[in-house]
Amino acid sequence: MSLIHLRSHTVRPRPDRREFALVGPSDYARGVKPSDLRLLNSVSAPTLHPLGKKTAVSVTRPDFDADSYVGQLWEVPVEGGHPRRLTRGFRDTSPKYSPDGSLLAFLRAGPGSRPQLSVVPADGGEPMVISDQKGGVSWFSWSPDSSCIVFTSRVPEHGRYGTVDGVGAGAEDPRLISTKKYRMNGLGYTGDQHSHVFLVEVPSLNDEPYIKPVGRAAESRGSEDTTNSGFPEATQLTSGDADYGQPVFSTDGAKILFSGSPAENADETLLSVLYEVSRDGGEPSLIPTPAGVSCSRPVQSHDGATLYFLGSDLGADGLDFVARNSALYATRAGAAAARLTDPESLDLAEVGDIVPLESGGALVFNRARGAGELLSVTADGTLDVVASGERIITGADAVGTTVVVAYTDPLTMGDVARVDGGWRPLTDFSSSLRDQARVEAPRELTFAAPDGHPVHGWLVMPEGEGPHPVLLNIHGGPYAQYGVGLFDEAQVYAEAGYAVLMCNPRGSAGYGQEHGRAIKEAMGTVDFDDVIAFLEGALETQPGLDGECLGVMGGSYGGYLTAWTISQDHRFTAAIVERGYLDPPSFVGSSDIGWFFSGAYTGTDPEKVRAQSPFAHIDAVETPTLVVHSEEDLRCPLEQAQRYYTALKLKGVPTELLVFPGENHELSRAGTPWHRRQRFEHILRWWARYLPTSRNKADDDGQSA
């Protein structure tokens, strides 16, 4: 797709104030529509220039013309001023300044191509692509002397994934599988394309550009001449049948630290361990870490004396993953690792990054009650809140005492702020959205479950007095959370005239491990009680809700609990079950995580599993149900939807099956822009049929008008 299809967006600096009033109902004629997906700008983690005067981020958005995600790098002054676009690629992401401040590295992808490592002068200019990995580049980090970059790339087995001309996917050799782990949603088969660590020297941007020989020049060199491909040669530092990731240099630059599968019993556990390897190559060696703790994100302190990493205690068998929070660990030479944060009350996994501070200690990201906090932790475990409030911090960087963050809040899908010395927004990348649409304010609510447990969540109300039909939305996970960030789904449904309820029942993240583990071998119990209590509490206390016009919907675990709810409660006019975990027995063996997930959440006793299975209770369902799924979903395979839909059809329940080709489990979040828009349109069509509003009525053909 030609770059002429890229739209230009005006970006204004945000005013210097701590909080922002949400746009009121009278400010605009309409709210957010499915076509407004193109206005949803997301922001990467920021990278601060070593002088601390500017930061860079990537800003990406869905584009209907390209039917892809497009975006470029932006430079943002830290002390105030207008952001400026640094690059003009199709999709430029993941910027990182070199330690000497001269270069900015990033990942560049073209239409239909994988991202490759690129570098550009820190002040802007013509980028140079310095990798040509068949599997693309997924992660990278600079050496302290700015001469090298370490990165990860999937290495396809010869004969697969286009490595041999003329041998397509359908003509490849058969796969002989003997392991439990062999597929991953969004990736496919994993045993023949492992992720490995590479090192590449960064060439001078002043060198003559490579010119590929043609004609007589190419003929004179012969077909065997491969001395110059135009790319610097990358050295592969890991090998074998294992996956490695998140490599970074040690502070002195002599070693590379990374995480990966354990050498033994890798197929029997969910553990990840830490390794180090010499910059000059050699055999990687294991870094000692606590037994039973899955480790990631190794990084040394600025003085090199302390190694920080994130760890999650998975028990003696390495499989006890349900609602296990990640904690920050630290170790010094010759000493055992010490846990610095309490995993019962803090969860550092969602962003999962560590930012060392020059003054000592590190910044980490905590998921809490629908928000995302930035915390500083000293080497002895002293905690301090750097940024919190009604927002979710999604990335950060620090130079000296200067700290910048990326975040989302009720007004924005992604922006940048400076947080040392108070909250100071630096960008307004969602201005184009709010210039064209009304963003509805979420109301924070808490209601008591039957046993007294507080159920926390939000209500997004449409414009007007009502009464409004109500949509009870249930999130996936289950160890995830609804939050305070701008949520496209709630805004689209509110614009169509629906009151949207979203809560975090027991089983959700953000409220401690005990809260998350409450549904272990008890799915469809207190979680069901909680969502119903939240619905009933809202109907009793919030004016403008129509208690006779109720819909329920959810995806993944939310699809599970939606299907469970309509088998237990018949008050709902209609339902939407999306990418659902619907039949635990068939999930084992068909899902990429089925071999461990179902047993951990439902147990293995057949009668107890049946008691928690929506499919086992499908005879009780009377509610008209739209079933939505993706053909390439390996997390909750398509057979879950097909069997559920067919069973409803056979018993005469009004139902439809909507299947998206080419999409996987991430359709609603990362599917192609046209499919995401069509998904919204079909959802609104279904609600127009069963829960019509003045703004969402079905036409004569049953379509949303």
VOGU-3710 file (C-alpha; in Angstrom, 3 decimals, decimal comma):
1> mslihlrsht> 0,000/0,000/0,000  1,388/3,393/-1,011  2,370/5,865/1,701  0,046/8,404/0,118  -2,738/6,732/2,051  -1,297/7,853/5,400  -3,406/10,591/6,927  -1,875/13,577/8,670  -2,977/14,347/12,214  -2,574/17,629/14,034
11> vrprpdrref> -1,088/17,043/17,478  -1,336/19,702/20,145  0,572/19,857/23,426  -1,754/19,272/26,336  -2,313/22,116/28,789  -0,209/22,081/31,927  -2,736/20,823/34,472  -3,047/17,751/36,606  -6,564/16,598/35,760  -8,822/17,066/32,750
21> alvgpsdyar> -12,561/17,525/32,608  -14,227/14,953/30,374  -16,101/16,192/27,345  -19,716/16,765/28,325  -22,770/15,374/26,514  -23,651/18,716/24,906  -20,244/19,424/23,385  -20,650/17,256/20,279  -23,536/15,908/18,263  -22,313/12,333/18,365
31> gvkpsdlrll> -20,122/9,932/20,258  -17,556/7,383/19,073  -18,591/5,249/16,096  -16,956/2,145/14,589  -15,555/4,327/11,804  -13,640/6,315/14,451  -11,208/3,437/15,001  -8,871/5,323/12,648  -8,645/8,107/15,264  -7,403/5,867/18,081
41> nsvsaptlhp> -3,721/6,770/18,444  -1,705/4,469/20,710  1,663/5,463/22,165  4,714/3,285/22,849  6,896/3,376/25,926  8,964/6,584/25,792  12,728/6,778/25,391  14,529/9,748/26,938  17,514/11,302/25,230  20,609/11,037/27,489
51> lgkktavsvt> 20,622/14,837/27,938  17,059/14,639/29,286  15,711/17,434/27,073  13,542/15,379/24,733  11,819/12,041/24,517  10,652/9,943/21,585  7,652/7,649/21,167  5,972/5,773/18,375  2,358/6,681/17,639  0,333/4,030/15,810
61> rpdfdadsyv> -3,293/3,767/14,754  -5,626/1,569/12,678  -5,850/2,691/9,037  -8,771/1,578/6,849  -7,054/2,471/3,564  -4,089/0,214/4,326  -6,217/-2,208/6,400  -3,284/-2,265/8,768  -1,710/-0,391/11,667  0,407/2,557/10,620
71> gqlwevpveg> 2,536/4,994/12,570  5,738/6,904/12,933  8,155/8,185/15,554  7,563/11,511/17,278  9,989/13,710/19,202  8,502/15,399/22,267  10,237/18,286/24,103  10,380/17,502/27,803  10,361/21,126/28,943  7,364/22,158/26,831
81> ghprrltrgf> 6,751/22,790/23,166  5,200/21,090/20,157  5,883/17,452/19,307  7,255/16,809/15,822  7,152/13,801/13,542  10,632/12,289/13,156  10,035/9,520/10,606  7,592/8,825/7,788  7,651/5,036/7,535  4,619/2,801/7,131
91> rdtspkyspd> 4,946/1,419/10,672  7,846/2,661/12,821  7,776/1,479/16,442  9,808/0,834/19,638  12,241/3,792/19,619  15,376/3,725/21,821  18,086/6,402/21,947  21,701/5,232/21,926  23,516/5,856/25,236  25,749/8,496/23,594
101> gsllaflrag> 22,660/10,293/22,270  23,753/10,312/18,616  21,326/7,745/17,201  17,749/6,583/17,589  17,083/2,892/16,888  13,625/1,563/16,121  11,714/-1,175/14,295  10,448/-0,453/10,778  7,871/-2,574/8,939  6,397/-2,067/5,501
111> pgsrpqlsvv> 3,009/-3,271/4,230  2,864/-7,026/4,783  6,498/-7,234/5,938  8,066/-8,056/9,276  9,726/-5,342/11,388  13,465/-4,843/10,919  16,002/-2,989/13,019  16,673/0,573/11,820  18,718/3,546/13,003  18,373/7,265/12,317
121> padggepmvi> 20,294/10,329/13,563  18,802/11,448/16,870  17,793/14,786/15,345  16,084/13,118/12,391  17,141/12,247/8,868  17,126/9,275/6,521  16,904/5,978/8,459  19,169/3,041/7,692  17,749/-0,490/7,960  20,430/-2,727/9,478
131> sdqkggvswf> 18,757/-6,146/9,691  17,240/-8,560/7,214  15,904/-11,302/9,480  13,442/-13,707/7,867  11,530/-13,807/11,146  11,775/-10,067/11,704  13,040/-8,403/14,894  10,896/-8,369/18,038  13,107/-6,826/20,733  16,405/-4,937/20,917
141> swspdssciv> 18,696/-3,039/23,269  21,808/-0,853/22,900  25,288/-1,629/24,207  26,577/0,915/26,754  29,206/2,169/24,269  26,552/2,652/21,527  28,505/0,485/19,083  26,259/-2,606/19,059  22,677/-3,689/19,386  21,458/-7,001/20,763
151> ftsrvpehgr> 18,122/-8,250/19,458  15,826/-11,258/19,202  14,423/-12,844/16,081  12,608/-16,050/15,290  14,759/-18,359/13,197  12,638/-20,458/10,822  13,639/-24,039/10,163  14,965/-24,515/6,646  12,172/-25,524/4,323  9,468/-23,729/6,273
161> ygtvdgvgag> 7,898/-20,268/6,261  9,114/-19,361/2,789  12,783/-20,219/3,300  12,732/-22,295/0,107  11,361/-20,668/-3,030  8,313/-22,429/-4,385  7,555/-24,320/-1,156  4,439/-22,775/0,328  2,800/-23,616/3,649  0,674/-26,356/2,084
171> aedprlistk> 3,690/-28,065/0,504  5,978/-28,181/3,551  7,132/-31,452/5,070  4,910/-32,939/7,793  5,531/-31,947/11,406  6,310/-34,687/13,902  5,231/-33,418/17,332  6,263/-35,010/20,627  5,910/-32,097/23,086  3,061/-30,429/24,960
181> kyrmnglgyt> 4,177/-26,970/23,896  4,062/-26,705/20,133  1,689/-23,851/19,186  0,999/-20,268/20,238  -1,924/-18,019/19,393  -0,908/-15,368/16,877  2,231/-17,270/15,920  1,231/-20,812/14,993  3,691/-23,681/15,343  6,632/-22,805/17,568
191> gdqhshvflv> 9,014/-25,770/17,452  10,274/-24,849/13,987  10,775/-21,111/14,553  12,498/-20,519/17,888  13,359/-17,050/19,161  17,120/-16,484/19,442  19,501/-13,722/20,514  21,669/-11,871/17,978  24,349/-9,186/18,157  24,999/-6,663/15,384
201> evpslndepy> 27,508/-3,838/15,089  25,903/-0,546/14,129  27,467/0,838/10,941  28,285/4,490/10,515  25,480/6,465/8,943  28,173/8,410/7,067  29,200/5,337/5,071  28,336/5,107/1,386  24,909/3,477/0,964  24,877/-0,039/-0,425
211> ikpvgraaes> 24,040/-0,259/-4,128  22,942/-3,670/-5,338  24,864/-4,635/-8,502  22,837/-5,216/-11,642  23,494/-6,179/-15,255  27,148/-6,807/-16,201  28,329/-5,961/-12,674  26,113/-8,633/-11,149  27,098/-11,157/-13,837  30,811/-10,559/-13,303
221> rgsedttnsg> 30,481/-11,306/-9,588  28,682/-14,576/-10,199  25,690/-16,167/-8,488  27,831/-17,457/-5,618  28,977/-13,996/-4,494  27,294/-13,273/-1,165  30,026/-11,065/0,291  27,763/-8,041/0,634  24,004/-8,091/1,142  23,824/-4,451/2,141
231> fpeatqltsg> 23,264/-5,373/5,800  25,841/-5,787/8,579  26,333/-9,393/9,575  24,550/-10,352/12,787  26,087/-12,924/15,143  23,683/-15,489/16,597  24,446/-15,972/20,306  21,919/-18,692/21,199  20,805/-21,874/19,464  18,886/-25,062/20,053
241> dadygqpvfs> 15,253/-25,974/20,643  14,413/-23,219/23,111  13,114/-19,659/23,041  15,094/-16,725/24,435  14,032/-13,114/24,859  14,467/-9,642/26,378  18,283/-9,444/25,996  20,132/-6,460/27,494  23,791/-5,661/28,038  25,418/-5,709/31,448
251> tdgakilfsg> 26,406/-2,277/32,705  30,040/-2,790/31,696  29,001/-4,084/28,265  30,924/-7,337/28,622  27,919/-9,663/28,894  24,397/-10,004/27,598  21,601/-10,948/30,003  18,348/-12,549/28,872  15,562/-14,924/29,846  14,591/-18,255/28,324
261> spaenadetl> 13,289/-21,759/28,822  15,073/-23,915/31,408  17,523/-26,472/30,022  15,691/-29,341/31,708  11,954/-30,101/31,914  11,130/-27,134/29,687  8,074/-28,967/28,358  6,740/-29,776/31,824  6,669/-26,339/33,449  5,812/-22,691/32,751
271> lsvlyevsrd> 9,099/-21,510/34,216  11,438/-19,037/32,562  15,009/-18,707/33,833  17,821/-16,166/33,376  21,017/-16,541/31,347  24,135/-14,588/30,550  26,557/-14,913/27,660  29,776/-13,148/26,760  29,499/-10,351/24,237  32,107/-12,288/22,264
281> ggepsliptp> 29,915/-15,408/22,184  30,271/-18,806/23,804  27,918/-21,034/25,735  25,250/-19,182/27,782  25,390/-19,831/31,521  22,558/-19,903/34,026  22,098/-16,992/36,457  21,077/-18,349/39,903  17,463/-17,501/40,780  15,010/-18,820/43,405
291> agvscsrpvq> 13,598/-22,291/42,773  10,066/-22,342/41,405  10,163/-18,661/40,414  9,591/-17,812/36,762  11,959/-14,955/35,928  12,083/-12,255/33,264  13,403/-8,788/32,397  16,945/-8,985/33,850  18,662/-5,583/34,059  21,616/-4,296/36,063
301> shdgatlyfl> 21,720/-1,132/38,135  23,665/1,835/36,773  26,688/0,948/38,920  26,505/-2,714/37,891  26,381/-3,927/41,484  22,747/-5,112/41,520  20,808/-7,331/39,144  17,075/-6,666/39,085  14,498/-9,010/37,591  10,787/-9,818/37,799
311> gsdlgadgld> 9,702/-13,128/39,272  6,474/-15,025/39,761  6,347/-17,960/42,183  4,808/-20,901/40,312  5,332/-23,477/43,048  7,388/-26,638/43,162  5,993/-28,004/39,888  6,300/-24,704/38,020  2,622/-24,821/37,024  0,783/-22,942/39,795
321> fvarnsalya> 0,120/-19,898/37,607  -3,428/-18,941/38,630  -3,459/-15,327/39,876  0,256/-15,323/40,620  1,561/-11,760/40,689  5,055/-10,775/39,599  7,401/-9,215/42,153  10,667/-7,305/41,849  13,766/-9,252/42,890  17,336/-8,057/43,370
331> tragaaaarl> 20,607/-9,906/43,752  24,196/-8,798/44,308  27,333/-10,764/43,510  27,527/-13,894/45,645  24,216/-13,224/47,431  20,869/-14,950/47,096  18,113/-13,025/45,348  15,886/-10,961/47,628  12,244/-10,231/46,873  11,659/-6,474/47,166
341> tdpesldlae> 7,889/-6,226/46,623  4,928/-8,155/48,032  3,167/-10,190/45,318  -0,007/-10,440/47,380  -0,631/-6,705/47,214  1,400/-5,573/44,171  1,267/-6,919/40,613  4,142/-5,822/38,365  3,334/-8,102/35,416  1,019/-6,139/33,124
351> vgdivplesg> 3,642/-3,737/31,733  6,404/-6,008/32,984  9,306/-3,588/32,672  12,071/-2,347/34,975  13,693/1,089/34,574  16,924/1,458/36,617  17,447/4,846/38,244  20,794/6,649/38,293  20,217/7,456/41,958  19,789/3,738/42,723
361> galvfnrarg> 16,722/1,528/42,746  14,330/1,135/39,858  10,936/2,089/38,477  8,263/-0,611/38,140  4,606/-0,688/37,082  1,808/-1,832/39,398  -1,676/-2,938/38,279  -4,217/-1,811/40,903  -8,030/-1,481/40,943  -8,386/-0,645/37,261
371> agellsvtad> -5,467/1,789/37,266  -1,757/1,459/36,558  0,767/3,044/38,919  4,443/3,871/38,505  6,456/2,994/41,618  10,069/3,484/42,602  11,725/0,714/44,603  15,089/1,035/46,329  17,543/-1,840/46,576  16,364/-2,465/50,135
381> gtldvvasge> 12,675/-2,594/49,146  11,507/0,910/50,090  8,508/1,885/47,924  7,390/5,286/46,695  4,546/6,211/44,332  5,845/8,239/41,379  2,598/8,481/39,375  -0,913/7,220/40,056  -4,494/8,453/39,851  -7,233/7,916/37,275
391> riitgadavg> -4,907/6,630/34,573  -2,885/3,619/33,467  0,870/4,104/33,099  1,972/1,988/30,127  5,687/2,833/29,871  8,391/5,048/31,372  11,987/6,171/31,084  14,304/8,135/33,368  17,472/10,196/32,949  18,863/11,752/36,107
401> ttvvvaytdp> 15,861/13,135/37,967  13,733/13,487/34,810  10,985/10,875/34,422  8,557/10,645/31,505  5,694/8,188/31,051  3,257/6,960/28,447  -0,288/6,575/29,716  -3,956/6,195/28,890  -6,844/7,742/30,816  -10,584/8,365/30,249
411> ltmgdvarvd> -9,679/11,019/27,651  -6,884/9,397/25,667  -5,781/6,140/24,104  -2,170/7,196/24,598  -0,158/10,255/25,582  3,126/11,337/27,167  3,623/13,145/30,471  6,486/14,294/32,654  6,000/13,133/36,239  9,011/14,343/38,234
421> ggwrpltdfs> 7,809/17,288/40,279  4,125/16,671/39,513  1,938/15,515/36,660  2,633/17,473/33,464  1,151/16,235/30,146  3,362/16,872/27,118  1,169/15,656/24,226  -2,442/15,291/23,140  -2,431/12,535/20,544  -6,184/11,948/21,064
431> sslrdqarve> -7,158/15,507/20,122  -8,352/14,387/16,678  -10,704/11,863/18,323  -12,193/14,399/20,737  -12,414/17,047/18,009  -14,771/14,800/16,079  -16,622/12,845/18,743  -17,969/13,029/22,273  -16,142/10,912/24,855  -18,461/9,761/27,649
441> apreltfaap> -17,273/9,905/31,241  -17,174/6,593/33,158  -18,744/6,550/36,616  -16,874/4,526/39,230  -19,175/2,264/41,256  -18,895/-0,383/43,985  -21,647/-2,760/45,106  -21,752/-5,637/47,579  -22,030/-9,262/46,469  -24,413/-11,563/48,400
451> dghpvhgwlv> -21,588/-12,529/50,783  -20,630/-8,870/51,305  -17,615/-8,836/48,983  -17,194/-5,412/47,312  -17,489/-5,528/43,505  -15,732/-2,613/41,824  -16,364/-1,297/38,322  -17,666/1,444/36,047  -20,777/2,636/34,226  -20,588/4,480/30,912
461> mpegegphpv> -23,882/6,239/30,203  -25,161/7,353/26,804  -26,450/10,833/26,064  -30,020/11,600/27,154  -32,256/10,830/30,111  -33,230/7,263/29,258  -34,349/4,749/30,229  -31,446/3,127/28,356  -30,992/-0,575/27,580  -28,132/-2,010/29,620
471> llnihggpya> -25,162/-4,040/28,375  -23,315/-6,035/31,033  -19,767/-6,463/29,685  -17,475/-9,162/31,121  -13,714/-9,024/30,542  -11,404/-11,852/29,512  -8,521/-13,379/31,392  -9,869/-14,206/33,875  -6,810/-12,683/35,582  -7,189/-9,308/33,897
481> qygvglfdea> -9,097/-6,136/34,678  -11,260/-3,422/33,257  -9,571/-0,086/33,823  -9,884/3,675/33,677  -8,279/4,073/30,251  -10,331/5,121/27,243  -12,095/1,929/26,085  -13,281/1,952/22,471  -15,958/-0,701/23,052  -17,701/1,140/25,881
491> qvyaeagyav> -17,651/4,379/23,883  -19,097/2,772/20,712  -21,920/1,082/22,630  -22,719/4,267/24,562  -22,923/6,237/21,311  -25,452/3,664/20,071  -27,635/4,398/23,106  -26,614/1,706/25,597  -25,625/2,013/29,246  -22,446/-0,052/29,581
501> lmcnprgsag> -21,604/-1,821/32,846  -18,081/-3,195/33,414  -16,804/-4,671/36,666  -13,897/-6,711/38,022  -15,396/-9,768/39,730  -13,433/-12,199/41,826  -10,931/-13,893/39,561  -9,829/-10,497/38,194  -6,409/-8,906/38,584  -5,621/-5,701/40,427
511> ygqehgraik> -7,055/-6,611/43,830  -4,490/-9,077/45,167  -3,766/-12,761/44,651  -6,504/-13,986/47,001  -9,096/-12,097/44,955  -7,757/-13,683/41,766  -7,522/-17,222/43,128  -11,080/-17,197/44,486  -12,361/-18,966/41,359  -9,652/-21,641/41,200
521> eamgtvdfdd> -11,609/-24,884/40,719  -14,731/-22,778/41,314  -15,486/-21,023/38,045  -19,028/-19,758/37,667  -19,505/-19,365/41,420  -18,475/-16,127/43,151  -17,521/-14,544/39,819  -21,094/-15,087/38,618  -22,432/-13,744/41,920  -20,259/-10,646/41,565
531> viaflegale> -21,292/-9,631/38,036  -24,984/-10,143/38,845  -24,612/-8,141/42,080  -22,942/-5,328/40,148  -25,778/-5,333/37,605  -28,468/-5,327/40,289  -26,711/-2,639/42,303  -26,518/-0,375/39,258  -30,166/-0,957/38,359  -31,205/-0,061/41,908
541> tqpgldgecl> -29,095/3,074/42,335  -28,389/4,587/38,916  -31,187/6,539/37,239  -31,804/6,112/33,533  -31,233/2,332/33,308  -33,913/0,084/31,828  -34,007/-3,055/33,939  -36,329/-4,758/31,454  -33,921/-4,411/28,502  -30,716/-6,237/29,394
551> gvmggsyggy> -27,896/-7,661/27,303  -24,790/-9,551/28,414  -21,574/-9,996/26,444  -17,939/-10,959/26,840  -14,908/-12,482/25,171  -12,550/-15,346/26,115  -13,141/-15,862/29,857  -15,813/-13,188/29,394  -17,328/-15,483/26,756  -17,197/-18,280/29,309
561> ltawtisqdh> -18,974/-16,271/32,000  -21,523/-14,911/29,521  -22,388/-18,444/28,418  -22,505/-19,548/32,043  -24,702/-16,602/33,025  -27,380/-17,270/30,406  -27,512/-20,913/31,524  -28,211/-19,780/35,099  -30,198/-16,540/34,732  -32,942/-15,834/32,178
571> rftaaiverg> -33,424/-12,113/32,701  -31,308/-11,144/29,670  -33,008/-10,269/26,386  -30,019/-11,387/24,312  -26,327/-12,261/24,630  -23,063/-12,221/22,675  -20,519/-14,974/23,352  -17,167/-14,128/21,773  -14,021/-16,304/21,440  -15,307/-18,238/24,423
581> yldppsfvgs> -13,778/-20,881/26,663  -16,951/-22,958/26,535  -16,157/-26,658/26,967  -13,209/-27,433/29,276  -12,788/-31,102/28,244  -12,405/-30,331/24,526  -10,263/-27,298/25,328  -7,597/-29,703/26,586  -5,747/-30,827/23,487  -7,167/-28,220/21,107
591> sdigwffsga> -5,972/-24,977/22,772  -2,363/-23,817/22,781  -2,620/-23,540/26,590  -5,132/-26,343/27,093  -2,627/-28,795/28,510  -2,236/-26,750/31,701  -4,947/-24,053/31,820  -8,150/-26,044/32,233  -6,879/-28,292/34,982  -5,650/-25,309/36,982
601> ytgtdpekvr> -8,932/-23,402/36,745  -11,591/-26,142/36,809  -9,674/-29,038/38,371  -9,633/-32,474/36,784  -12,452/-34,339/38,538  -14,988/-35,010/35,743  -18,045/-34,164/37,828  -16,530/-30,950/39,152  -15,455/-29,952/35,655  -18,979/-30,595/34,397
611> aqspfahida> -20,361/-28,418/37,187  -18,285/-25,504/35,843  -18,811/-26,088/32,119  -21,162/-23,839/30,101  -21,464/-26,513/27,416  -22,624/-29,075/29,971  -25,453/-26,687/30,937  -26,437/-25,575/27,447  -29,842/-27,278/27,672  -30,841/-24,547/30,134
621> vetptlvvhs> -30,075/-21,705/27,702  -33,075/-19,813/26,318  -31,417/-16,469/25,515  -30,900/-15,489/21,841  -27,122/-15,605/21,393  -24,694/-14,317/18,781  -21,519/-16,439/18,766  -18,413/-14,600/17,479  -15,072/-16,273/16,768  -11,929/-16,151/14,619
631> eedlrcpleq> -10,723/-18,920/12,333  -7,101/-18,799/13,516  -7,826/-18,571/17,237  -5,499/-21,068/18,926  -6,212/-19,857/22,462  -9,931/-20,697/22,365  -10,154/-22,780/19,180  -12,962/-22,340/16,678  -14,440/-25,718/17,627  -15,542/-24,197/20,942
641> aqryytalkl> -17,786/-21,760/19,057  -18,920/-24,245/16,400  -20,094/-26,814/18,925  -21,779/-24,205/21,113  -23,568/-22,613/18,133  -24,682/-25,986/16,769  -26,064/-27,085/20,128  -28,082/-23,855/20,423  -29,319/-24,285/16,861  -30,434/-27,861/17,478
651> kgvptellvf> -32,442/-26,872/20,555  -34,153/-23,995/18,744  -32,502/-21,038/20,497  -32,196/-18,042/18,117  -28,503/-17,893/17,290  -25,956/-16,866/14,667  -22,278/-17,716/14,212  -20,008/-14,898/13,025  -16,555/-16,158/11,954  -13,652/-13,897/10,955
661> pgenhelsra> -11,113/-15,377/8,502  -7,431/-14,671/9,043  -7,901/-13,465/12,621  -6,833/-14,969/15,940  -7,747/-14,519/19,604  -6,728/-10,840/19,506  -9,350/-9,728/16,943  -11,053/-7,086/19,115  -7,721/-5,539/20,144  -5,349/-6,116/17,237
671> gtpwhrrqrf> -7,347/-7,489/14,322  -7,181/-5,794/10,954  -8,962/-2,417/11,000  -11,719/-3,506/8,601  -12,454/-6,639/10,613  -12,526/-4,650/13,852  -14,974/-2,228/12,283  -17,128/-5,049/10,878  -17,127/-6,716/14,286  -18,578/-3,558/15,823
681> ehilrwwary> -21,166/-3,290/13,049  -22,343/-6,885/13,569  -22,511/-6,420/17,334  -24,617/-3,287/16,905  -26,799/-5,128/14,352  -27,494/-7,856/16,925  -28,338/-5,371/19,641  -30,521/-3,395/17,198  -32,587/-6,548/16,674  -33,062/-7,431/20,329
691> lptsrnkadd> -32,370/-4,178/22,228  -33,208/-1,353/19,791  -32,539/2,258/20,753  -33,377/5,530/19,054  -29,829/5,527/17,661  -29,524/1,822/16,882  -32,588/0,433/15,152  -32,832/-2,544/12,837  -33,906/-1,816/9,268  -36,190/-4,061/7,221
701> dgqsa> -33,289/-6,428/6,515  -32,389/-6,715/10,201  -29,303/-4,517/9,845  -28,338/-1,754/12,266  -29,623/1,545/10,879
//
